[in-house]
Every structure is written in C-alpha cells, then in structure tokens.
Amino acid sequence: MHRRIKLARKLWEQIQLAKSQVEGTNFTMTRFRSVTDPDGGRRSVEVPRRVRAWWWTTDTNKLALNIRYGARKLEISKGKSAVEIATAADLVPTLELIKQAVEAGELDVQIEAAALKLREGFVK
C-alpha cells in the first residue's frame, strides 16, 4: 500500500506538470531544507524542487511516457516500458488513467519488481 501511495503521489506531480505546460505556466514543488544561520542557529527554509517530466517527443512527433518508481522505469508489459501518446492533449487523461490503475492495485507486480531492483542497488 505504501508503494502505491508513493507512486500515486509522483503521478500527481506529473499531472500537475503536464497541466501547467498546457496552460503555459511554471510548476514548481517546494521542500524544506535545514540551513545554518550566520549566528549558528538552524532553521528550516522552503526551497524549490525540480520536477522532471517523464515524457519526451519521439522521432514521429508523438509523445512517449515512462512510469518511474524511484530511478527505475516500470515495465508495463513484457519488454516494454513506455506508453506512446498521440498528442499532448492526451497526456493528462493518460496520466490520470495510469494513476487510477496504480491506486486500484493493477500495477502492484511491476511496482514490486522495480522496488526489488532499486533495493539491490543499496546492498554492499
């Protein structure tokens, strides 16, 4: 359940990023960072965080979309990790459809596989 929520949150960020690109605005997420003042005290400061798009334009002027869990691409079907989208207008509905599938548990097997690969990278 935790992994579903994590991926759904990242998909929400991608949906907001896609909506902002359609509207022509900038989308920035913020996070809190602890900094040291000149007098030695520590305080939290809100700083912008960059959100990278999971989609790109292909050679045929269509959009391709990868779903990522951490740094790993989810393999949606055997040997395929990207979804091809015809136009930029279809990007937001496609992301929302994928988010619904994640919340319903339809991609649990793929999320588990990506989590195991991600975890293997931390083993010494």
C-alpha positions in Angstrom: 0.0 0.0 0.0 2.9 2.4 0.8 4.4 1.9 -2.6 1.1 2.6 -4.3 0.7 5.8 -2.4 4.3 6.8 -3.3 3.8 6.2 -7.0 0.4 7.9 -7.0 2.0 11.0 -5.4 4.6 11.1 -8.1 1.9 10.7 -10.8 0.0 13.6 -9.2 3.2 15.7 -9.7 3.4 14.7 -13.3 -0.2 15.5 -13.9 0.3 19.0 -12.4 3.4 19.5 -14.5 1.6 18.4 -17.7 -1.4 20.8 -16.8 1.0 23.7 -16.2 2.7 23.1 -19.6 -0.6 23.1 -21.4 -1.6 26.3 -19.6 1.9 27.8 -20.3 2.7 28.3 -16.6 5.6 27.1 -14.4 5.1 24.3 -12.0 7.5 24.0 -9.0 7.3 21.9 -6.0 8.9 23.0 -2.7 10.6 21.2 0.1 12.1 22.2 3.4 15.8 22.3 3.9 17.6 22.9 7.1 20.2 25.7 7.0 22.6 27.3 9.5 22.2 31.0 10.2 25.3 33.2 10.4 24.9 33.2 14.2 25.0 29.4 14.4 21.3 28.7 14.7 19.5 26.2 12.5 16.2 26.9 10.8 14.0 25.3 8.1 13.8 27.2 4.7 11.4 26.4 1.9 13.3 25.8 -1.3 12.0 25.0 -4.8 12.4 21.4 -6.0 12.8 20.5 -9.7 10.2 18.1 -11.2 11.4 16.3 -14.3 9.0 15.3 -16.9 8.5 11.5 -17.5 7.6 12.1 -21.2 9.5 13.1 -24.3 8.8 13.6 -28.0 9.7 10.7 -30.3 11.0 10.8 -33.9 7.5 10.6 -35.2 6.3 13.7 -33.2 4.3 11.6 -30.7 4.9 11.6 -27.0 6.4 8.6 -25.2 5.8 8.3 -21.4 7.8 6.2 -18.9 6.3 5.4 -15.5 9.1 5.6 -12.9 9.3 4.2 -9.4 12.3 5.9 -7.9 15.0 5.8 -10.5 13.7 2.7 -12.2 11.3 2.5 -15.1 8.3 0.3 -14.6 7.9 -2.4 -17.3 4.3 -2.1 -18.3 4.2 -5.2 -20.4 6.9 -7.7 -21.2 9.9 -5.9 -22.6 8.1 -2.5 -22.9 8.5 0.4 -20.5 7.0 3.3 -22.5 3.5 4.3 -23.5 3.0 6.1 -26.8 0.6 9.1 -26.7 -0.7 10.6 -30.0 -1.0 14.3 -28.9 0.0 16.5 -25.9 -3.7 17.0 -25.2 -4.0 13.2 -24.4 -1.2 13.4 -21.9 -3.2 14.5 -18.8 -6.0 11.9 -19.3 -3.4 9.2 -19.8 -1.6 10.1 -16.6 -4.9 10.2 -14.7 -5.8 6.8 -16.1 -2.5 5.3 -15.0 -2.9 6.9 -11.6 -6.3 5.2 -11.2 -4.7 1.9 -12.2 -2.0 2.3 -9.6 -4.5 3.2 -6.9 -6.6 0.1 -7.8 -3.6 -2.1 -7.5 -3.3 -3.1 -11.1 0.5 -2.4 -11.3 1.5 -4.0 -8.0 3.6 -6.7 -9.6 5.5 -4.1 -11.7 6.0 -1.8 -8.6 7.3 -4.8 -6.6 9.8 -5.7 -9.3 11.1 -2.1 -9.6 11.3 -1.9 -5.8 13.4 -5.0 -5.6 15.8 -3.8 -8.3 16.0 -0.4 -6.5 16.8 -2.2 -3.2 19.5 -4.3 -4.8 21.4 -1.1 -5.6 21.8 -0.3 -1.9 23.3 -3.7 -1.0 27.1 -3.6 -0.3 
